[in-house]
Amino acid sequence: MLQSYAKFVSQIFFPELNAAAEFYKRLTQEVEQKKPGSRMLFARDEPKTSGDGSKTQIQLELELPPNDVLSELGICLPKNVQM
């Protein structure tokens, strides 16, 4: 029943969630093959730079999005469920 409810809620309120989750899952798998243990990072804004001529500092604000949205939310849909 939980899986049916998860499917219903995601279709009604977040119709693009499954496609986005699948994209990031495949992207994560691709990166994981090349560099095991990696995590995806998103920059919130453009990097801020400052310097005094001999030294440059770069400041970043990073987000750690989930690598597999559905599984990190505890939702595991059967393979034959189409969203």
PyMOL Python script that loads the backbone (N, CA, C, O; Angstrom):
from pymol import cmd

cmd.read_pdbstr("""\
ATOM      1  N   MET A   1       0.819  -1.196   0.000  1.00  0.00           N
ATOM      2  CA  MET A   1       0.000   0.000   0.000  1.00  0.00           C
ATOM      3  C   MET A   1       0.866   1.264   0.000  1.00  0.00           C
ATOM      4  O   MET A   1       0.540   2.243  -0.672  1.00  0.00           O
ATOM      5  N   LEU A   2       1.964   1.239   0.752  1.00  0.00           N
ATOM      6  CA  LEU A   2       2.852   2.402   0.797  1.00  0.00           C
ATOM      7  C   LEU A   2       3.393   2.714  -0.596  1.00  0.00           C
ATOM      8  O   LEU A   2       3.479   3.879  -0.981  1.00  0.00           O
ATOM      9  N   GLN A   3       3.759   1.676  -1.353  1.00  0.00           N
ATOM     10  CA  GLN A   3       4.297   1.900  -2.697  1.00  0.00           C
ATOM     11  C   GLN A   3       3.236   2.515  -3.608  1.00  0.00           C
ATOM     12  O   GLN A   3       3.547   3.395  -4.410  1.00  0.00           O
ATOM     13  N   SER A   4       1.989   2.062  -3.493  1.00  0.00           N
ATOM     14  CA  SER A   4       0.903   2.622  -4.298  1.00  0.00           C
ATOM     15  C   SER A   4       0.667   4.088  -3.924  1.00  0.00           C
ATOM     16  O   SER A   4       0.436   4.931  -4.791  1.00  0.00           O
ATOM     17  N   TYR A   5       0.727   4.375  -2.629  1.00  0.00           N
ATOM     18  CA  TYR A   5       0.534   5.744  -2.165  1.00  0.00           C
ATOM     19  C   TYR A   5       1.675   6.634  -2.662  1.00  0.00           C
ATOM     20  O   TYR A   5       1.440   7.759  -3.101  1.00  0.00           O
ATOM     21  N   ALA A   6       2.904   6.132  -2.594  1.00  0.00           N
ATOM     22  CA  ALA A   6       4.059   6.900  -3.067  1.00  0.00           C
ATOM     23  C   ALA A   6       3.914   7.216  -4.552  1.00  0.00           C
ATOM     24  O   ALA A   6       4.194   8.334  -4.984  1.00  0.00           O
ATOM     25  N   LYS A   7       3.481   6.241  -5.321  1.00  0.00           N
ATOM     26  CA  LYS A   7       3.270   6.453  -6.752  1.00  0.00           C
ATOM     27  C   LYS A   7       2.194   7.512  -6.969  1.00  0.00           C
ATOM     28  O   LYS A   7       2.371   8.424  -7.776  1.00  0.00           O
ATOM     29  N   PHE A   8       1.077   7.392  -6.250  1.00  0.00           N
ATOM     30  CA  PHE A   8      -0.033   8.335  -6.384  1.00  0.00           C
ATOM     31  C   PHE A   8       0.416   9.758  -6.046  1.00  0.00           C
ATOM     32  O   PHE A   8       0.185  10.686  -6.821  1.00  0.00           O
ATOM     33  N   VAL A   9       1.053   9.926  -4.897  1.00  0.00           N
ATOM     34  CA  VAL A   9       1.481  11.256  -4.453  1.00  0.00           C
ATOM     35  C   VAL A   9       2.478  11.857  -5.428  1.00  0.00           C
ATOM     36  O   VAL A   9       2.376  13.036  -5.769  1.00  0.00           O
ATOM     37  N   SER A  10       3.440  11.064  -5.880  1.00  0.00           N
ATOM     38  CA  SER A  10       4.441  11.619  -6.784  1.00  0.00           C
ATOM     39  C   SER A  10       3.833  11.981  -8.133  1.00  0.00           C
ATOM     40  O   SER A  10       4.243  12.969  -8.743  1.00  0.00           O
ATOM     41  N   GLN A  11       2.862  11.201  -8.615  1.00  0.00           N
ATOM     42  CA  GLN A  11       2.225  11.530  -9.888  1.00  0.00           C
ATOM     43  C   GLN A  11       1.376  12.798  -9.784  1.00  0.00           C
ATOM     44  O   GLN A  11       1.367  13.615 -10.705  1.00  0.00           O
ATOM     45  N   ILE A  12       0.673  12.962  -8.680  1.00  0.00           N
ATOM     46  CA  ILE A  12      -0.219  14.105  -8.528  1.00  0.00           C
ATOM     47  C   ILE A  12       0.542  15.399  -8.232  1.00  0.00           C
ATOM     48  O   ILE A  12       0.310  16.419  -8.881  1.00  0.00           O
ATOM     49  N   PHE A  13       1.445  15.358  -7.259  1.00  0.00           N
ATOM     50  CA  PHE A  13       2.102  16.583  -6.799  1.00  0.00           C
ATOM     51  C   PHE A  13       3.448  16.862  -7.459  1.00  0.00           C
ATOM     52  O   PHE A  13       3.855  18.018  -7.572  1.00  0.00           O
ATOM     53  N   PHE A  14       4.136  15.820  -7.893  1.00  0.00           N
ATOM     54  CA  PHE A  14       5.475  15.986  -8.468  1.00  0.00           C
ATOM     55  C   PHE A  14       5.612  15.113  -9.714  1.00  0.00           C
ATOM     56  O   PHE A  14       6.388  14.158  -9.698  1.00  0.00           O
ATOM     57  N   PRO A  15       4.884  15.409 -10.797  1.00  0.00           N
ATOM     58  CA  PRO A  15       4.896  14.527 -11.954  1.00  0.00           C
ATOM     59  C   PRO A  15       6.274  14.359 -12.591  1.00  0.00           C
ATOM     60  O   PRO A  15       6.524  13.345 -13.243  1.00  0.00           O
ATOM     61  N   GLU A  16       7.160  15.315 -12.421  1.00  0.00           N
ATOM     62  CA  GLU A  16       8.486  15.203 -13.030  1.00  0.00           C
ATOM     63  C   GLU A  16       9.512  14.532 -12.101  1.00  0.00           C
ATOM     64  O   GLU A  16      10.665  14.349 -12.490  1.00  0.00           O
ATOM     65  N   LEU A  17       9.104  14.170 -10.890  1.00  0.00           N
ATOM     66  CA  LEU A  17      10.037  13.601  -9.916  1.00  0.00           C
ATOM     67  C   LEU A  17      10.690  12.307 -10.409  1.00  0.00           C
ATOM     68  O   LEU A  17      11.906  12.151 -10.298  1.00  0.00           O
ATOM     69  N   ASN A  18       9.904  11.390 -10.947  1.00  0.00           N
ATOM     70  CA  ASN A  18      10.479  10.110 -11.349  1.00  0.00           C
ATOM     71  C   ASN A  18      11.499  10.278 -12.467  1.00  0.00           C
ATOM     72  O   ASN A  18      12.562   9.658 -12.429  1.00  0.00           O
ATOM     73  N   ALA A  19      11.194  11.106 -13.459  1.00  0.00           N
ATOM     74  CA  ALA A  19      12.140  11.336 -14.555  1.00  0.00           C
ATOM     75  C   ALA A  19      13.429  11.977 -14.038  1.00  0.00           C
ATOM     76  O   ALA A  19      14.525  11.580 -14.433  1.00  0.00           O
ATOM     77  N   ALA A  20      13.296  12.965 -13.158  1.00  0.00           N
ATOM     78  CA  ALA A  20      14.480  13.622 -12.581  1.00  0.00           C
ATOM     79  C   ALA A  20      15.270  12.646 -11.721  1.00  0.00           C
ATOM     80  O   ALA A  20      16.498  12.602 -11.792  1.00  0.00           O
ATOM     81  N   ALA A  21      14.569  11.868 -10.914  1.00  0.00           N
ATOM     82  CA  ALA A  21      15.239  10.889 -10.050  1.00  0.00           C
ATOM     83  C   ALA A  21      15.985   9.857 -10.885  1.00  0.00           C
ATOM     84  O   ALA A  21      17.105   9.475 -10.547  1.00  0.00           O
ATOM     85  N   GLU A  22      15.378   9.413 -11.953  1.00  0.00           N
ATOM     86  CA  GLU A  22      16.024   8.425 -12.830  1.00  0.00           C
ATOM     87  C   GLU A  22      17.255   9.023 -13.508  1.00  0.00           C
ATOM     88  O   GLU A  22      18.281   8.353 -13.625  1.00  0.00           O
ATOM     89  N   PHE A  23      17.162  10.286 -13.960  1.00  0.00           N
ATOM     90  CA  PHE A  23      18.304  10.960 -14.583  1.00  0.00           C
ATOM     91  C   PHE A  23      19.487  11.039 -13.613  1.00  0.00           C
ATOM     92  O   PHE A  23      20.609  10.674 -13.966  1.00  0.00           O
ATOM     93  N   TYR A  24      19.231  11.519 -12.389  1.00  0.00           N
ATOM     94  CA  TYR A  24      20.315  11.664 -11.422  1.00  0.00           C
ATOM     95  C   TYR A  24      20.851  10.313 -10.962  1.00  0.00           C
ATOM     96  O   TYR A  24      22.034  10.190 -10.645  1.00  0.00           O
ATOM     97  N   LYS A  25      19.994   9.308 -10.925  1.00  0.00           N
ATOM     98  CA  LYS A  25      20.457   7.963 -10.572  1.00  0.00           C
ATOM     99  C   LYS A  25      21.428   7.445 -11.632  1.00  0.00           C
ATOM    100  O   LYS A  25      22.477   6.894 -11.300  1.00  0.00           O
ATOM    101  N   ARG A  26      21.075   7.624 -12.915  1.00  0.00           N
ATOM    102  CA  ARG A  26      21.973   7.188 -13.997  1.00  0.00           C
ATOM    103  C   ARG A  26      23.260   8.011 -14.002  1.00  0.00           C
ATOM    104  O   ARG A  26      24.345   7.467 -14.209  1.00  0.00           O
ATOM    105  N   LEU A  27      23.141   9.325 -13.774  1.00  0.00           N
ATOM    106  CA  LEU A  27      24.324  10.184 -13.719  1.00  0.00           C
ATOM    107  C   LEU A  27      25.253   9.749 -12.586  1.00  0.00           C
ATOM    108  O   LEU A  27      26.469   9.679 -12.766  1.00  0.00           O
ATOM    109  N   THR A  28      24.682   9.458 -11.427  1.00  0.00           N
ATOM    110  CA  THR A  28      25.463   9.007 -10.276  1.00  0.00           C
ATOM    111  C   THR A  28      26.155   7.687 -10.582  1.00  0.00           C
ATOM    112  O   THR A  28      27.323   7.510 -10.235  1.00  0.00           O
ATOM    113  N   GLN A  29      25.453   6.757 -11.225  1.00  0.00           N
ATOM    114  CA  GLN A  29      26.048   5.467 -11.577  1.00  0.00           C
ATOM    115  C   GLN A  29      27.227   5.652 -12.526  1.00  0.00           C
ATOM    116  O   GLN A  29      28.249   4.977 -12.399  1.00  0.00           O
ATOM    117  N   GLU A  30      27.078   6.575 -13.481  1.00  0.00           N
ATOM    118  CA  GLU A  30      28.152   6.843 -14.431  1.00  0.00           C
ATOM    119  C   GLU A  30      29.392   7.394 -13.714  1.00  0.00           C
ATOM    120  O   GLU A  30      30.514   6.963 -13.978  1.00  0.00           O
ATOM    121  N   VAL A  31      29.177   8.339 -12.817  1.00  0.00           N
ATOM    122  CA  VAL A  31      30.297   8.914 -12.072  1.00  0.00           C
ATOM    123  C   VAL A  31      30.905   7.869 -11.130  1.00  0.00           C
ATOM    124  O   VAL A  31      32.126   7.781 -11.003  1.00  0.00           O
ATOM    125  N   GLU A  32      30.056   7.083 -10.477  1.00  0.00           N
ATOM    126  CA  GLU A  32      30.511   6.051  -9.542  1.00  0.00           C
ATOM    127  C   GLU A  32      31.422   5.037 -10.241  1.00  0.00           C
ATOM    128  O   GLU A  32      32.374   4.539  -9.640  1.00  0.00           O
ATOM    129  N   GLN A  33      31.132   4.734 -11.505  1.00  0.00           N
ATOM    130  CA  GLN A  33      31.986   3.811 -12.265  1.00  0.00           C
ATOM    131  C   GLN A  33      33.379   4.392 -12.478  1.00  0.00           C
ATOM    132  O   GLN A  33      34.373   3.667 -12.447  1.00  0.00           O
ATOM    133  N   LYS A  34      33.447   5.700 -12.693  1.00  0.00           N
ATOM    134  CA  LYS A  34      34.738   6.346 -12.951  1.00  0.00           C
ATOM    135  C   LYS A  34      35.482   6.702 -11.672  1.00  0.00           C
ATOM    136  O   LYS A  34      36.711   6.644 -11.623  1.00  0.00           O
ATOM    137  N   LYS A  35      34.723   7.075 -10.624  1.00  0.00           N
ATOM    138  CA  LYS A  35      35.358   7.451  -9.360  1.00  0.00           C
ATOM    139  C   LYS A  35      34.480   6.964  -8.211  1.00  0.00           C
ATOM    140  O   LYS A  35      33.600   7.690  -7.749  1.00  0.00           O
ATOM    141  N   PRO A  36      34.719   5.728  -7.745  1.00  0.00           N
ATOM    142  CA  PRO A  36      33.898   5.148  -6.669  1.00  0.00           C
ATOM    143  C   PRO A  36      33.901   6.023  -5.410  1.00  0.00           C
ATOM    144  O   PRO A  36      34.915   6.620  -5.048  1.00  0.00           O
ATOM    145  N   GLY A  37      32.743   6.081  -4.761  1.00  0.00           N
ATOM    146  CA  GLY A  37      32.620   6.838  -3.519  1.00  0.00           C
ATOM    147  C   GLY A  37      32.320   8.314  -3.710  1.00  0.00           C
ATOM    148  O   GLY A  37      32.245   9.059  -2.733  1.00  0.00           O
ATOM    149  N   SER A  38      32.147   8.747  -4.950  1.00  0.00           N
ATOM    150  CA  SER A  38      31.878  10.164  -5.219  1.00  0.00           C
ATOM    151  C   SER A  38      30.472  10.544  -4.809  1.00  0.00           C
ATOM    152  O   SER A  38      29.575   9.702  -4.767  1.00  0.00           O
ATOM    153  N   ARG A  39      30.282  11.833  -4.502  1.00  0.00           N
ATOM    154  CA  ARG A  39      28.964  12.400  -4.212  1.00  0.00           C
ATOM    155  C   ARG A  39      28.738  13.573  -5.161  1.00  0.00           C
ATOM    156  O   ARG A  39      29.680  14.261  -5.555  1.00  0.00           O
ATOM    157  N   MET A  40      27.490  13.785  -5.516  1.00  0.00           N
ATOM    158  CA  MET A  40      27.134  14.895  -6.364  1.00  0.00           C
ATOM    159  C   MET A  40      27.087  16.170  -5.521  1.00  0.00           C
ATOM    160  O   MET A  40      26.590  16.158  -4.395  1.00  0.00           O
ATOM    161  N   LEU A  41      27.603  17.256  -6.067  1.00  0.00           N
ATOM    162  CA  LEU A  41      27.566  18.558  -5.411  1.00  0.00           C
ATOM    163  C   LEU A  41      26.988  19.581  -6.379  1.00  0.00           C
ATOM    164  O   LEU A  41      27.304  19.570  -7.569  1.00  0.00           O
ATOM    165  N   PHE A  42      26.151  20.454  -5.868  1.00  0.00           N
ATOM    166  CA  PHE A  42      25.639  21.563  -6.667  1.00  0.00           C
ATOM    167  C   PHE A  42      26.128  22.853  -6.032  1.00  0.00           C
ATOM    168  O   PHE A  42      26.108  22.999  -4.810  1.00  0.00           O
ATOM    169  N   ALA A  43      26.564  23.785  -6.863  1.00  0.00           N
ATOM    170  CA  ALA A  43      26.928  25.119  -6.382  1.00  0.00           C
ATOM    171  C   ALA A  43      25.667  25.974  -6.373  1.00  0.00           C
ATOM    172  O   ALA A  43      24.925  26.003  -7.355  1.00  0.00           O
ATOM    173  N   ARG A  44      25.425  26.673  -5.256  1.00  0.00           N
ATOM    174  CA  ARG A  44      24.224  27.522  -5.151  1.00  0.00           C
ATOM    175  C   ARG A  44      24.307  28.726  -6.073  1.00  0.00           C
ATOM    176  O   ARG A  44      23.316  29.091  -6.706  1.00  0.00           O
ATOM    177  N   ASP A  45      25.466  29.343  -6.156  1.00  0.00           N
ATOM    178  CA  ASP A  45      25.686  30.543  -6.971  1.00  0.00           C
ATOM    179  C   ASP A  45      27.042  30.444  -7.640  1.00  0.00           C
ATOM    180  O   ASP A  45      27.762  29.457  -7.491  1.00  0.00           O
ATOM    181  N   GLU A  46      27.367  31.472  -8.367  1.00  0.00           N
ATOM    182  CA  GLU A  46      28.699  31.563  -8.960  1.00  0.00           C
ATOM    183  C   GLU A  46      29.739  31.661  -7.837  1.00  0.00           C
ATOM    184  O   GLU A  46      29.455  32.232  -6.785  1.00  0.00           O
ATOM    185  N   PRO A  47      30.942  31.108  -8.051  1.00  0.00           N
ATOM    186  CA  PRO A  47      31.989  31.238  -7.030  1.00  0.00           C
ATOM    187  C   PRO A  47      32.342  32.702  -6.788  1.00  0.00           C
ATOM    188  O   PRO A  47      32.357  33.514  -7.713  1.00  0.00           O
ATOM    189  N   LYS A  48      32.625  33.021  -5.523  1.00  0.00           N
ATOM    190  CA  LYS A  48      33.067  34.374  -5.159  1.00  0.00           C
ATOM    191  C   LYS A  48      34.578  34.331  -5.011  1.00  0.00           C
ATOM    192  O   LYS A  48      35.118  33.497  -4.284  1.00  0.00           O
ATOM    193  N   THR A  49      35.243  35.220  -5.691  1.00  0.00           N
ATOM    194  CA  THR A  49      36.707  35.249  -5.623  1.00  0.00           C
ATOM    195  C   THR A  49      37.173  36.551  -4.984  1.00  0.00           C
ATOM    196  O   THR A  49      36.547  37.602  -5.119  1.00  0.00           O
ATOM    197  N   SER A  50      38.278  36.440  -4.294  1.00  0.00           N
ATOM    198  CA  SER A  50      38.936  37.616  -3.728  1.00  0.00           C
ATOM    199  C   SER A  50      40.428  37.332  -3.692  1.00  0.00           C
ATOM    200  O   SER A  50      40.849  36.176  -3.690  1.00  0.00           O
ATOM    201  N   GLY A  51      41.200  38.363  -3.665  1.00  0.00           N
ATOM    202  CA  GLY A  51      42.637  38.158  -3.643  1.00  0.00           C
ATOM    203  C   GLY A  51      43.393  39.432  -3.365  1.00  0.00           C
ATOM    204  O   GLY A  51      42.860  40.540  -3.429  1.00  0.00           O
ATOM    205  N   ASP A  52      44.669  39.229  -3.050  1.00  0.00           N
ATOM    206  CA  ASP A  52      45.528  40.382  -2.758  1.00  0.00           C
ATOM    207  C   ASP A  52      46.685  40.482  -3.744  1.00  0.00           C
ATOM    208  O   ASP A  52      47.681  41.149  -3.465  1.00  0.00           O
ATOM    209  N   GLY A  53      46.562  39.833  -4.878  1.00  0.00           N
ATOM    210  CA  GLY A  53      47.624  39.893  -5.875  1.00  0.00           C
ATOM    211  C   GLY A  53      48.443  38.617  -5.925  1.00  0.00           C
ATOM    212  O   GLY A  53      48.675  38.074  -7.005  1.00  0.00           O
ATOM    213  N   SER A  54      48.887  38.125  -4.762  1.00  0.00           N
ATOM    214  CA  SER A  54      49.697  36.912  -4.754  1.00  0.00           C
ATOM    215  C   SER A  54      48.879  35.673  -4.393  1.00  0.00           C
ATOM    216  O   SER A  54      49.322  34.543  -4.597  1.00  0.00           O
ATOM    217  N   LYS A  55      47.692  35.898  -3.859  1.00  0.00           N
ATOM    218  CA  LYS A  55      46.869  34.775  -3.424  1.00  0.00           C
ATOM    219  C   LYS A  55      45.417  35.055  -3.785  1.00  0.00           C
ATOM    220  O   LYS A  55      44.911  36.156  -3.569  1.00  0.00           O
ATOM    221  N   THR A  56      44.756  34.045  -4.336  1.00  0.00           N
ATOM    222  CA  THR A  56      43.341  34.163  -4.672  1.00  0.00           C
ATOM    223  C   THR A  56      42.550  33.175  -3.841  1.00  0.00           C
ATOM    224  O   THR A  56      42.922  32.007  -3.722  1.00  0.00           O
ATOM    225  N   GLN A  57      41.464  33.645  -3.271  1.00  0.00           N
ATOM    226  CA  GLN A  57      40.568  32.768  -2.517  1.00  0.00           C
ATOM    227  C   GLN A  57      39.273  32.613  -3.292  1.00  0.00           C
ATOM    228  O   GLN A  57      38.751  33.569  -3.866  1.00  0.00           O
ATOM    229  N   ILE A  58      38.766  31.390  -3.298  1.00  0.00           N
ATOM    230  CA  ILE A  58      37.498  31.099  -3.959  1.00  0.00           C
ATOM    231  C   ILE A  58      36.540  30.579  -2.902  1.00  0.00           C
ATOM    232  O   ILE A  58      36.854  29.642  -2.167  1.00  0.00           O
ATOM    233  N   GLN A  59      35.372  31.196  -2.834  1.00  0.00           N
ATOM    234  CA  GLN A  59      34.363  30.780  -1.865  1.00  0.00           C
ATOM    235  C   GLN A  59      33.171  30.205  -2.617  1.00  0.00           C
ATOM    236  O   GLN A  59      32.638  30.830  -3.534  1.00  0.00           O
ATOM    237  N   LEU A  60      32.756  28.992  -2.212  1.00  0.00           N
ATOM    238  CA  LEU A  60      31.628  28.306  -2.835  1.00  0.00           C
ATOM    239  C   LEU A  60      30.592  27.950  -1.787  1.00  0.00           C
ATOM    240  O   LEU A  60      30.936  27.616  -0.654  1.00  0.00           O
ATOM    241  N   GLU A  61      29.329  28.019  -2.163  1.00  0.00           N
ATOM    242  CA  GLU A  61      28.259  27.489  -1.327  1.00  0.00           C
ATOM    243  C   GLU A  61      27.751  26.249  -2.040  1.00  0.00           C
ATOM    244  O   GLU A  61      27.213  26.333  -3.144  1.00  0.00           O
ATOM    245  N   LEU A  62      27.926  25.093  -1.400  1.00  0.00           N
ATOM    246  CA  LEU A  62      27.589  23.824  -2.038  1.00  0.00           C
ATOM    247  C   LEU A  62      26.395  23.150  -1.374  1.00  0.00           C
ATOM    248  O   LEU A  62      26.177  23.285  -0.170  1.00  0.00           O
ATOM    249  N   GLU A  63      25.634  22.429  -2.175  1.00  0.00           N
ATOM    250  CA  GLU A  63      24.513  21.619  -1.716  1.00  0.00           C
ATOM    251  C   GLU A  63      24.853  20.165  -1.997  1.00  0.00           C
ATOM    252  O   GLU A  63      25.501  19.854  -2.996  1.00  0.00           O
ATOM    253  N   LEU A  64      24.419  19.283  -1.123  1.00  0.00           N
ATOM    254  CA  LEU A  64      24.574  17.840  -1.330  1.00  0.00           C
ATOM    255  C   LEU A  64      23.208  17.244  -1.667  1.00  0.00           C
ATOM    256  O   LEU A  64      22.491  16.804  -0.768  1.00  0.00           O
ATOM    257  N   PRO A  65      22.834  17.223  -2.957  1.00  0.00           N
ATOM    258  CA  PRO A  65      21.539  16.634  -3.301  1.00  0.00           C
ATOM    259  C   PRO A  65      21.606  15.115  -3.147  1.00  0.00           C
ATOM    260  O   PRO A  65      22.693  14.538  -3.169  1.00  0.00           O
ATOM    261  N   PRO A  66      20.471  14.475  -2.993  1.00  0.00           N
ATOM    262  CA  PRO A  66      20.488  13.018  -2.892  1.00  0.00           C
ATOM    263  C   PRO A  66      20.926  12.388  -4.211  1.00  0.00           C
ATOM    264  O   PRO A  66      20.537  12.856  -5.281  1.00  0.00           O
ATOM    265  N   ASN A  67      21.732  11.331  -4.141  1.00  0.00           N
ATOM    266  CA  ASN A  67      22.150  10.639  -5.347  1.00  0.00           C
ATOM    267  C   ASN A  67      21.033   9.782  -5.917  1.00  0.00           C
ATOM    268  O   ASN A  67      20.949   9.606  -7.133  1.00  0.00           O
ATOM    269  N   ASP A  68      20.194   9.257  -5.075  1.00  0.00           N
ATOM    270  CA  ASP A  68      19.046   8.462  -5.510  1.00  0.00           C
ATOM    271  C   ASP A  68      17.854   8.936  -4.682  1.00  0.00           C
ATOM    272  O   ASP A  68      17.618   8.444  -3.578  1.00  0.00           O
ATOM    273  N   VAL A  69      17.115   9.887  -5.220  1.00  0.00           N
ATOM    274  CA  VAL A  69      16.053  10.579  -4.477  1.00  0.00           C
ATOM    275  C   VAL A  69      15.079   9.606  -3.825  1.00  0.00           C
ATOM    276  O   VAL A  69      14.821   9.701  -2.625  1.00  0.00           O
ATOM    277  N   LEU A  70      14.541   8.681  -4.593  1.00  0.00           N
ATOM    278  CA  LEU A  70      13.514   7.802  -4.056  1.00  0.00           C
ATOM    279  C   LEU A  70      14.053   6.898  -2.953  1.00  0.00           C
ATOM    280  O   LEU A  70      13.413   6.762  -1.910  1.00  0.00           O
ATOM    281  N   SER A  71      15.208   6.280  -3.156  1.00  0.00           N
ATOM    282  CA  SER A  71      15.722   5.379  -2.112  1.00  0.00           C
ATOM    283  C   SER A  71      16.162   6.143  -0.869  1.00  0.00           C
ATOM    284  O   SER A  71      16.029   5.630   0.241  1.00  0.00           O
ATOM    285  N   GLU A  72      16.683   7.355  -1.029  1.00  0.00           N
ATOM    286  CA  GLU A  72      17.083   8.131   0.135  1.00  0.00           C
ATOM    287  C   GLU A  72      15.875   8.646   0.917  1.00  0.00           C
ATOM    288  O   GLU A  72      16.005   9.041   2.076  1.00  0.00           O
ATOM    289  N   LEU A  73      14.698   8.642   0.282  1.00  0.00           N
ATOM    290  CA  LEU A  73      13.457   8.973   0.979  1.00  0.00           C
ATOM    291  C   LEU A  73      12.783   7.723   1.523  1.00  0.00           C
ATOM    292  O   LEU A  73      11.729   7.803   2.154  1.00  0.00           O
ATOM    293  N   GLY A  74      13.398   6.560   1.275  1.00  0.00           N
ATOM    294  CA  GLY A  74      12.833   5.304   1.756  1.00  0.00           C
ATOM    295  C   GLY A  74      11.735   4.751   0.871  1.00  0.00           C
ATOM    296  O   GLY A  74      10.964   3.891   1.299  1.00  0.00           O
ATOM    297  N   ILE A  75      11.657   5.240  -0.370  1.00  0.00           N
ATOM    298  CA  ILE A  75      10.639   4.764  -1.305  1.00  0.00           C
ATOM    299  C   ILE A  75      11.309   3.823  -2.299  1.00  0.00           C
ATOM    300  O   ILE A  75      12.243   4.209  -3.001  1.00  0.00           O
ATOM    301  N   CYS A  76      10.835   2.612  -2.349  1.00  0.00           N
ATOM    302  CA  CYS A  76      11.379   1.612  -3.259  1.00  0.00           C
ATOM    303  C   CYS A  76      10.237   1.071  -4.106  1.00  0.00           C
ATOM    304  O   CYS A  76       9.449   0.243  -3.649  1.00  0.00           O
ATOM    305  N   LEU A  77      10.156   1.543  -5.329  1.00  0.00           N
ATOM    306  CA  LEU A  77       9.096   1.102  -6.223  1.00  0.00           C
ATOM    307  C   LEU A  77       9.528  -0.164  -6.954  1.00  0.00           C
ATOM    308  O   LEU A  77      10.691  -0.286  -7.339  1.00  0.00           O
ATOM    309  N   PRO A  78       8.613  -1.104  -7.149  1.00  0.00           N
ATOM    310  CA  PRO A  78       8.945  -2.297  -7.952  1.00  0.00           C
ATOM    311  C   PRO A  78       9.340  -1.888  -9.356  1.00  0.00           C
ATOM    312  O   PRO A  78       8.893  -0.855  -9.853  1.00  0.00           O
ATOM    313  N   LYS A  79      10.177  -2.692 -10.001  1.00  0.00           N
ATOM    314  CA  LYS A  79      10.681  -2.382 -11.346  1.00  0.00           C
ATOM    315  C   LYS A  79       9.553  -2.232 -12.361  1.00  0.00           C
ATOM    316  O   LYS A  79       9.676  -1.447 -13.301  1.00  0.00           O
ATOM    317  N   ASN A  80       8.440  -2.982 -12.187  1.00  0.00           N
ATOM    318  CA  ASN A  80       7.374  -2.942 -13.187  1.00  0.00           C
ATOM    319  C   ASN A  80       6.400  -1.785 -12.992  1.00  0.00           C
ATOM    320  O   ASN A  80       5.437  -1.666 -13.749  1.00  0.00           O
ATOM    321  N   VAL A  81       6.625  -0.931 -11.999  1.00  0.00           N
ATOM    322  CA  VAL A  81       5.740   0.224 -11.776  1.00  0.00           C
ATOM    323  C   VAL A  81       6.203   1.352 -12.673  1.00  0.00           C
ATOM    324  O   VAL A  81       7.364   1.759 -12.627  1.00  0.00           O
ATOM    325  N   GLN A  82       5.294   1.854 -13.488  1.00  0.00           N
ATOM    326  CA  GLN A  82       5.589   2.992 -14.354  1.00  0.00           C
ATOM    327  C   GLN A  82       5.000   4.238 -13.716  1.00  0.00           C
ATOM    328  O   GLN A  82       3.848   4.233 -13.283  1.00  0.00           O
ATOM    329  N   MET A  83       5.786   5.302 -13.657  1.00  0.00           N
ATOM    330  CA  MET A  83       5.298   6.541 -13.041  1.00  0.00           C
ATOM    331  C   MET A  83       4.981   7.536 -14.125  1.00  0.00           C
ATOM    332  O   MET A  83       4.553   8.652 -13.832  1.00  0.00           O
TER     333      MET A  83
END
""", "prot")
cmd.dss("prot")
cmd.show_as("cartoon", "prot")
cmd.util.cbc("prot")
cmd.orient("prot")
